[in-house]
Amino acid sequence: MTRAGGDVHYRVATAPDHDAVVTLLAELLVELGPPEAAVRVRPLLDVDLRAALAAPTVRVFLAEDAGTPVGLSRADVLSSDPIFRLRDDHRCGYVDQMYVRPTYRDRGVGQRLLELCEGWFRAQGIGHALLHAAPRALRFYARAGYLSNREMFKRL
């Protein structure tokens, strides 16, 4: 177990952590909004997280304070991202979800969760990481060295 930032401990989530991970992701959905999207996506989390927690190409990291989950990050290894199709290694790391409960923000928890994803990617021999950031998180990721790239999004 890794310890940093006071009493917050960090570890890899496993199948018994499923409900805690779903709870944190449901909080993230509500925060990101809109409410109808959270209602639509929430029922899909159960199956998605069961598969993710069992997949060798995914790691979910938990931050806990006194055994209570306070944040998470999800690292996925992508092997068919079109951005990397012309490179020798077609794989890239994708930070799929990051969430820290509001009362634990600005305490280094998110930074440590991101570092855990990046460290796992490096251990897999992956030299690139991608993510999609909510507009309010852009500065957080920029401070961690992430650069804005070509991807744009439009809801159709």
MODELLER restraints for C-alpha pairs under 7 A, 6 or more apart:
rsr = mdl.restraints
at = mdl.atoms
rsr.add(forms.Gaussian(group=physical.xy_distance, feature=features.Distance(at['CA:1:A'], at['CA:9:A']), mean=6.68, stdev=0.5))
rsr.add(forms.Gaussian(group=physical.xy_distance, feature=features.Distance(at['CA:1:A'], at['CA:10:A']), mean=6.06, stdev=0.5))
rsr.add(forms.Gaussian(group=physical.xy_distance, feature=features.Distance(at['CA:1:A'], at['CA:11:A']), mean=5.54, stdev=0.5))
rsr.add(forms.Gaussian(group=physical.xy_distance, feature=features.Distance(at['CA:2:A'], at['CA:9:A']), mean=5.77, stdev=0.5))
rsr.add(forms.Gaussian(group=physical.xy_distance, feature=features.Distance(at['CA:2:A'], at['CA:10:A']), mean=5.08, stdev=0.5))
rsr.add(forms.Gaussian(group=physical.xy_distance, feature=features.Distance(at['CA:2:A'], at['CA:11:A']), mean=6.48, stdev=0.5))
rsr.add(forms.Gaussian(group=physical.xy_distance, feature=features.Distance(at['CA:3:A'], at['CA:9:A']), mean=4.55, stdev=0.5))
rsr.add(forms.Gaussian(group=physical.xy_distance, feature=features.Distance(at['CA:3:A'], at['CA:10:A']), mean=6.12, stdev=0.5))
rsr.add(forms.Gaussian(group=physical.xy_distance, feature=features.Distance(at['CA:5:A'], at['CA:107:A']), mean=6.66, stdev=0.5))
rsr.add(forms.Gaussian(group=physical.xy_distance, feature=features.Distance(at['CA:5:A'], at['CA:108:A']), mean=6.37, stdev=0.5))
rsr.add(forms.Gaussian(group=physical.xy_distance, feature=features.Distance(at['CA:5:A'], at['CA:109:A']), mean=6.89, stdev=0.5))
rsr.add(forms.Gaussian(group=physical.xy_distance, feature=features.Distance(at['CA:7:A'], at['CA:65:A']), mean=5.74, stdev=0.5))
rsr.add(forms.Gaussian(group=physical.xy_distance, feature=features.Distance(at['CA:7:A'], at['CA:66:A']), mean=6.99, stdev=0.5))
rsr.add(forms.Gaussian(group=physical.xy_distance, feature=features.Distance(at['CA:8:A'], at['CA:63:A']), mean=6.25, stdev=0.5))
rsr.add(forms.Gaussian(group=physical.xy_distance, feature=features.Distance(at['CA:8:A'], at['CA:64:A']), mean=5.32, stdev=0.5))
rsr.add(forms.Gaussian(group=physical.xy_distance, feature=features.Distance(at['CA:8:A'], at['CA:65:A']), mean=4.58, stdev=0.5))
rsr.add(forms.Gaussian(group=physical.xy_distance, feature=features.Distance(at['CA:9:A'], at['CA:63:A']), mean=5.58, stdev=0.5))
rsr.add(forms.Gaussian(group=physical.xy_distance, feature=features.Distance(at['CA:9:A'], at['CA:64:A']), mean=5.17, stdev=0.5))
rsr.add(forms.Gaussian(group=physical.xy_distance, feature=features.Distance(at['CA:9:A'], at['CA:65:A']), mean=6.37, stdev=0.5))
rsr.add(forms.Gaussian(group=physical.xy_distance, feature=features.Distance(at['CA:10:A'], at['CA:61:A']), mean=6.85, stdev=0.5))
rsr.add(forms.Gaussian(group=physical.xy_distance, feature=features.Distance(at['CA:10:A'], at['CA:62:A']), mean=5.57, stdev=0.5))
rsr.add(forms.Gaussian(group=physical.xy_distance, feature=features.Distance(at['CA:10:A'], at['CA:63:A']), mean=4.58, stdev=0.5))
rsr.add(forms.Gaussian(group=physical.xy_distance, feature=features.Distance(at['CA:10:A'], at['CA:64:A']), mean=6.38, stdev=0.5))
rsr.add(forms.Gaussian(group=physical.xy_distance, feature=features.Distance(at['CA:11:A'], at['CA:61:A']), mean=5.58, stdev=0.5))
rsr.add(forms.Gaussian(group=physical.xy_distance, feature=features.Distance(at['CA:11:A'], at['CA:62:A']), mean=5.43, stdev=0.5))
rsr.add(forms.Gaussian(group=physical.xy_distance, feature=features.Distance(at['CA:11:A'], at['CA:63:A']), mean=6.80, stdev=0.5))
rsr.add(forms.Gaussian(group=physical.xy_distance, feature=features.Distance(at['CA:12:A'], at['CA:59:A']), mean=6.78, stdev=0.5))
rsr.add(forms.Gaussian(group=physical.xy_distance, feature=features.Distance(at['CA:12:A'], at['CA:60:A']), mean=5.81, stdev=0.5))
rsr.add(forms.Gaussian(group=physical.xy_distance, feature=features.Distance(at['CA:12:A'], at['CA:61:A']), mean=4.48, stdev=0.5))
rsr.add(forms.Gaussian(group=physical.xy_distance, feature=features.Distance(at['CA:12:A'], at['CA:62:A']), mean=6.10, stdev=0.5))
rsr.add(forms.Gaussian(group=physical.xy_distance, feature=features.Distance(at['CA:13:A'], at['CA:60:A']), mean=5.39, stdev=0.5))
rsr.add(forms.Gaussian(group=physical.xy_distance, feature=features.Distance(at['CA:13:A'], at['CA:61:A']), mean=5.50, stdev=0.5))
rsr.add(forms.Gaussian(group=physical.xy_distance, feature=features.Distance(at['CA:13:A'], at['CA:62:A']), mean=5.87, stdev=0.5))
rsr.add(forms.Gaussian(group=physical.xy_distance, feature=features.Distance(at['CA:14:A'], at['CA:53:A']), mean=5.93, stdev=0.5))
rsr.add(forms.Gaussian(group=physical.xy_distance, feature=features.Distance(at['CA:15:A'], at['CA:53:A']), mean=5.84, stdev=0.5))
rsr.add(forms.Gaussian(group=physical.xy_distance, feature=features.Distance(at['CA:18:A'], at['CA:49:A']), mean=6.74, stdev=0.5))
rsr.add(forms.Gaussian(group=physical.xy_distance, feature=features.Distance(at['CA:18:A'], at['CA:50:A']), mean=6.82, stdev=0.5))
rsr.add(forms.Gaussian(group=physical.xy_distance, feature=features.Distance(at['CA:20:A'], at['CA:69:A']), mean=6.74, stdev=0.5))
rsr.add(forms.Gaussian(group=physical.xy_distance, feature=features.Distance(at['CA:22:A'], at['CA:45:A']), mean=6.32, stdev=0.5))
rsr.add(forms.Gaussian(group=physical.xy_distance, feature=features.Distance(at['CA:22:A'], at['CA:46:A']), mean=6.72, stdev=0.5))
rsr.add(forms.Gaussian(group=physical.xy_distance, feature=features.Distance(at['CA:24:A'], at['CA:71:A']), mean=6.95, stdev=0.5))
rsr.add(forms.Gaussian(group=physical.xy_distance, feature=features.Distance(at['CA:26:A'], at['CA:42:A']), mean=6.24, stdev=0.5))
rsr.add(forms.Gaussian(group=physical.xy_distance, feature=features.Distance(at['CA:28:A'], at['CA:99:A']), mean=6.24, stdev=0.5))
rsr.add(forms.Gaussian(group=physical.xy_distance, feature=features.Distance(at['CA:29:A'], at['CA:38:A']), mean=5.09, stdev=0.5))
rsr.add(forms.Gaussian(group=physical.xy_distance, feature=features.Distance(at['CA:30:A'], at['CA:38:A']), mean=5.67, stdev=0.5))
rsr.add(forms.Gaussian(group=physical.xy_distance, feature=features.Distance(at['CA:52:A'], at['CA:58:A']), mean=5.85, stdev=0.5))
rsr.add(forms.Gaussian(group=physical.xy_distance, feature=features.Distance(at['CA:53:A'], at['CA:60:A']), mean=7.00, stdev=0.5))
rsr.add(forms.Gaussian(group=physical.xy_distance, feature=features.Distance(at['CA:57:A'], at['CA:76:A']), mean=5.83, stdev=0.5))
rsr.add(forms.Gaussian(group=physical.xy_distance, feature=features.Distance(at['CA:57:A'], at['CA:77:A']), mean=5.25, stdev=0.5))
rsr.add(forms.Gaussian(group=physical.xy_distance, feature=features.Distance(at['CA:58:A'], at['CA:75:A']), mean=5.59, stdev=0.5))
rsr.add(forms.Gaussian(group=physical.xy_distance, feature=features.Distance(at['CA:58:A'], at['CA:76:A']), mean=4.50, stdev=0.5))
rsr.add(forms.Gaussian(group=physical.xy_distance, feature=features.Distance(at['CA:58:A'], at['CA:77:A']), mean=6.44, stdev=0.5))
rsr.add(forms.Gaussian(group=physical.xy_distance, feature=features.Distance(at['CA:59:A'], at['CA:74:A']), mean=5.77, stdev=0.5))
rsr.add(forms.Gaussian(group=physical.xy_distance, feature=features.Distance(at['CA:59:A'], at['CA:75:A']), mean=5.17, stdev=0.5))
rsr.add(forms.Gaussian(group=physical.xy_distance, feature=features.Distance(at['CA:59:A'], at['CA:76:A']), mean=6.64, stdev=0.5))
rsr.add(forms.Gaussian(group=physical.xy_distance, feature=features.Distance(at['CA:60:A'], at['CA:72:A']), mean=6.88, stdev=0.5))
rsr.add(forms.Gaussian(group=physical.xy_distance, feature=features.Distance(at['CA:60:A'], at['CA:73:A']), mean=5.70, stdev=0.5))
rsr.add(forms.Gaussian(group=physical.xy_distance, feature=features.Distance(at['CA:60:A'], at['CA:74:A']), mean=4.34, stdev=0.5))
rsr.add(forms.Gaussian(group=physical.xy_distance, feature=features.Distance(at['CA:60:A'], at['CA:75:A']), mean=6.27, stdev=0.5))
rsr.add(forms.Gaussian(group=physical.xy_distance, feature=features.Distance(at['CA:61:A'], at['CA:72:A']), mean=5.40, stdev=0.5))
rsr.add(forms.Gaussian(group=physical.xy_distance, feature=features.Distance(at['CA:61:A'], at['CA:73:A']), mean=5.21, stdev=0.5))
rsr.add(forms.Gaussian(group=physical.xy_distance, feature=features.Distance(at['CA:61:A'], at['CA:74:A']), mean=6.30, stdev=0.5))
rsr.add(forms.Gaussian(group=physical.xy_distance, feature=features.Distance(at['CA:61:A'], at['CA:113:A']), mean=6.70, stdev=0.5))
rsr.add(forms.Gaussian(group=physical.xy_distance, feature=features.Distance(at['CA:62:A'], at['CA:69:A']), mean=6.64, stdev=0.5))
rsr.add(forms.Gaussian(group=physical.xy_distance, feature=features.Distance(at['CA:62:A'], at['CA:71:A']), mean=5.90, stdev=0.5))
rsr.add(forms.Gaussian(group=physical.xy_distance, feature=features.Distance(at['CA:62:A'], at['CA:72:A']), mean=4.54, stdev=0.5))
rsr.add(forms.Gaussian(group=physical.xy_distance, feature=features.Distance(at['CA:62:A'], at['CA:73:A']), mean=6.81, stdev=0.5))
rsr.add(forms.Gaussian(group=physical.xy_distance, feature=features.Distance(at['CA:63:A'], at['CA:69:A']), mean=5.78, stdev=0.5))
rsr.add(forms.Gaussian(group=physical.xy_distance, feature=features.Distance(at['CA:63:A'], at['CA:70:A']), mean=5.57, stdev=0.5))
rsr.add(forms.Gaussian(group=physical.xy_distance, feature=features.Distance(at['CA:63:A'], at['CA:71:A']), mean=4.91, stdev=0.5))
rsr.add(forms.Gaussian(group=physical.xy_distance, feature=features.Distance(at['CA:63:A'], at['CA:72:A']), mean=5.93, stdev=0.5))
rsr.add(forms.Gaussian(group=physical.xy_distance, feature=features.Distance(at['CA:64:A'], at['CA:70:A']), mean=5.36, stdev=0.5))
rsr.add(forms.Gaussian(group=physical.xy_distance, feature=features.Distance(at['CA:70:A'], at['CA:100:A']), mean=5.93, stdev=0.5))
rsr.add(forms.Gaussian(group=physical.xy_distance, feature=features.Distance(at['CA:70:A'], at['CA:101:A']), mean=5.50, stdev=0.5))
rsr.add(forms.Gaussian(group=physical.xy_distance, feature=features.Distance(at['CA:70:A'], at['CA:104:A']), mean=6.99, stdev=0.5))
rsr.add(forms.Gaussian(group=physical.xy_distance, feature=features.Distance(at['CA:71:A'], at['CA:99:A']), mean=5.30, stdev=0.5))
rsr.add(forms.Gaussian(group=physical.xy_distance, feature=features.Distance(at['CA:71:A'], at['CA:100:A']), mean=4.05, stdev=0.5))
rsr.add(forms.Gaussian(group=physical.xy_distance, feature=features.Distance(at['CA:71:A'], at['CA:101:A']), mean=6.00, stdev=0.5))
rsr.add(forms.Gaussian(group=physical.xy_distance, feature=features.Distance(at['CA:72:A'], at['CA:98:A']), mean=5.69, stdev=0.5))
rsr.add(forms.Gaussian(group=physical.xy_distance, feature=features.Distance(at['CA:72:A'], at['CA:99:A']), mean=5.42, stdev=0.5))
rsr.add(forms.Gaussian(group=physical.xy_distance, feature=features.Distance(at['CA:72:A'], at['CA:100:A']), mean=6.52, stdev=0.5))
rsr.add(forms.Gaussian(group=physical.xy_distance, feature=features.Distance(at['CA:72:A'], at['CA:113:A']), mean=6.66, stdev=0.5))
rsr.add(forms.Gaussian(group=physical.xy_distance, feature=features.Distance(at['CA:73:A'], at['CA:97:A']), mean=5.43, stdev=0.5))
rsr.add(forms.Gaussian(group=physical.xy_distance, feature=features.Distance(at['CA:73:A'], at['CA:98:A']), mean=4.32, stdev=0.5))
rsr.add(forms.Gaussian(group=physical.xy_distance, feature=features.Distance(at['CA:73:A'], at['CA:99:A']), mean=6.52, stdev=0.5))
rsr.add(forms.Gaussian(group=physical.xy_distance, feature=features.Distance(at['CA:73:A'], at['CA:113:A']), mean=5.73, stdev=0.5))
rsr.add(forms.Gaussian(group=physical.xy_distance, feature=features.Distance(at['CA:73:A'], at['CA:114:A']), mean=6.75, stdev=0.5))
rsr.add(forms.Gaussian(group=physical.xy_distance, feature=features.Distance(at['CA:74:A'], at['CA:95:A']), mean=5.79, stdev=0.5))
rsr.add(forms.Gaussian(group=physical.xy_distance, feature=features.Distance(at['CA:74:A'], at['CA:96:A']), mean=5.32, stdev=0.5))
rsr.add(forms.Gaussian(group=physical.xy_distance, feature=features.Distance(at['CA:74:A'], at['CA:97:A']), mean=5.10, stdev=0.5))
rsr.add(forms.Gaussian(group=physical.xy_distance, feature=features.Distance(at['CA:74:A'], at['CA:98:A']), mean=6.54, stdev=0.5))
rsr.add(forms.Gaussian(group=physical.xy_distance, feature=features.Distance(at['CA:75:A'], at['CA:93:A']), mean=6.77, stdev=0.5))
rsr.add(forms.Gaussian(group=physical.xy_distance, feature=features.Distance(at['CA:75:A'], at['CA:94:A']), mean=5.78, stdev=0.5))
rsr.add(forms.Gaussian(group=physical.xy_distance, feature=features.Distance(at['CA:75:A'], at['CA:95:A']), mean=4.75, stdev=0.5))
rsr.add(forms.Gaussian(group=physical.xy_distance, feature=features.Distance(at['CA:75:A'], at['CA:96:A']), mean=5.92, stdev=0.5))
rsr.add(forms.Gaussian(group=physical.xy_distance, feature=features.Distance(at['CA:75:A'], at['CA:117:A']), mean=5.32, stdev=0.5))
rsr.add(forms.Gaussian(group=physical.xy_distance, feature=features.Distance(at['CA:76:A'], at['CA:93:A']), mean=5.85, stdev=0.5))
rsr.add(forms.Gaussian(group=physical.xy_distance, feature=features.Distance(at['CA:76:A'], at['CA:94:A']), mean=5.08, stdev=0.5))
rsr.add(forms.Gaussian(group=physical.xy_distance, feature=features.Distance(at['CA:76:A'], at['CA:95:A']), mean=6.37, stdev=0.5))
rsr.add(forms.Gaussian(group=physical.xy_distance, feature=features.Distance(at['CA:76:A'], at['CA:96:A']), mean=6.49, stdev=0.5))
rsr.add(forms.Gaussian(group=physical.xy_distance, feature=features.Distance(at['CA:77:A'], at['CA:91:A']), mean=6.63, stdev=0.5))
rsr.add(forms.Gaussian(group=physical.xy_distance, feature=features.Distance(at['CA:77:A'], at['CA:92:A']), mean=5.89, stdev=0.5))
rsr.add(forms.Gaussian(group=physical.xy_distance, feature=features.Distance(at['CA:77:A'], at['CA:93:A']), mean=4.77, stdev=0.5))
rsr.add(forms.Gaussian(group=physical.xy_distance, feature=features.Distance(at['CA:77:A'], at['CA:94:A']), mean=6.16, stdev=0.5))
rsr.add(forms.Gaussian(group=physical.xy_distance, feature=features.Distance(at['CA:78:A'], at['CA:91:A']), mean=5.41, stdev=0.5))
rsr.add(forms.Gaussian(group=physical.xy_distance, feature=features.Distance(at['CA:78:A'], at['CA:92:A']), mean=5.35, stdev=0.5))
rsr.add(forms.Gaussian(group=physical.xy_distance, feature=features.Distance(at['CA:78:A'], at['CA:93:A']), mean=6.07, stdev=0.5))
rsr.add(forms.Gaussian(group=physical.xy_distance, feature=features.Distance(at['CA:78:A'], at['CA:94:A']), mean=6.65, stdev=0.5))
rsr.add(forms.Gaussian(group=physical.xy_distance, feature=features.Distance(at['CA:79:A'], at['CA:90:A']), mean=5.65, stdev=0.5))
rsr.add(forms.Gaussian(group=physical.xy_distance, feature=features.Distance(at['CA:79:A'], at['CA:91:A']), mean=4.25, stdev=0.5))
rsr.add(forms.Gaussian(group=physical.xy_distance, feature=features.Distance(at['CA:79:A'], at['CA:92:A']), mean=6.61, stdev=0.5))
rsr.add(forms.Gaussian(group=physical.xy_distance, feature=features.Distance(at['CA:80:A'], at['CA:90:A']), mean=6.41, stdev=0.5))
rsr.add(forms.Gaussian(group=physical.xy_distance, feature=features.Distance(at['CA:80:A'], at['CA:91:A']), mean=6.78, stdev=0.5))
rsr.add(forms.Gaussian(group=physical.xy_distance, feature=features.Distance(at['CA:84:A'], at['CA:90:A']), mean=5.14, stdev=0.5))
rsr.add(forms.Gaussian(group=physical.xy_distance, feature=features.Distance(at['CA:84:A'], at['CA:91:A']), mean=6.99, stdev=0.5))
rsr.add(forms.Gaussian(group=physical.xy_distance, feature=features.Distance(at['CA:91:A'], at['CA:126:A']), mean=6.74, stdev=0.5))
rsr.add(forms.Gaussian(group=physical.xy_distance, feature=features.Distance(at['CA:92:A'], at['CA:126:A']), mean=5.95, stdev=0.5))
rsr.add(forms.Gaussian(group=physical.xy_distance, feature=features.Distance(at['CA:92:A'], at['CA:127:A']), mean=7.00, stdev=0.5))
rsr.add(forms.Gaussian(group=physical.xy_distance, feature=features.Distance(at['CA:92:A'], at['CA:128:A']), mean=5.26, stdev=0.5))
rsr.add(forms.Gaussian(group=physical.xy_distance, feature=features.Distance(at['CA:92:A'], at['CA:129:A']), mean=5.72, stdev=0.5))
rsr.add(forms.Gaussian(group=physical.xy_distance, feature=features.Distance(at['CA:93:A'], at['CA:121:A']), mean=5.91, stdev=0.5))
rsr.add(forms.Gaussian(group=physical.xy_distance, feature=features.Distance(at['CA:93:A'], at['CA:126:A']), mean=6.61, stdev=0.5))
rsr.add(forms.Gaussian(group=physical.xy_distance, feature=features.Distance(at['CA:93:A'], at['CA:128:A']), mean=5.98, stdev=0.5))
rsr.add(forms.Gaussian(group=physical.xy_distance, feature=features.Distance(at['CA:93:A'], at['CA:129:A']), mean=4.31, stdev=0.5))
rsr.add(forms.Gaussian(group=physical.xy_distance, feature=features.Distance(at['CA:93:A'], at['CA:130:A']), mean=6.09, stdev=0.5))
rsr.add(forms.Gaussian(group=physical.xy_distance, feature=features.Distance(at['CA:94:A'], at['CA:129:A']), mean=5.48, stdev=0.5))
rsr.add(forms.Gaussian(group=physical.xy_distance, feature=features.Distance(at['CA:94:A'], at['CA:130:A']), mean=4.78, stdev=0.5))
rsr.add(forms.Gaussian(group=physical.xy_distance, feature=features.Distance(at['CA:94:A'], at['CA:131:A']), mean=5.57, stdev=0.5))
rsr.add(forms.Gaussian(group=physical.xy_distance, feature=features.Distance(at['CA:95:A'], at['CA:117:A']), mean=6.98, stdev=0.5))
rsr.add(forms.Gaussian(group=physical.xy_distance, feature=features.Distance(at['CA:95:A'], at['CA:130:A']), mean=6.31, stdev=0.5))
rsr.add(forms.Gaussian(group=physical.xy_distance, feature=features.Distance(at['CA:95:A'], at['CA:131:A']), mean=5.06, stdev=0.5))
rsr.add(forms.Gaussian(group=physical.xy_distance, feature=features.Distance(at['CA:96:A'], at['CA:131:A']), mean=6.51, stdev=0.5))
rsr.add(forms.Gaussian(group=physical.xy_distance, feature=features.Distance(at['CA:100:A'], at['CA:110:A']), mean=6.25, stdev=0.5))
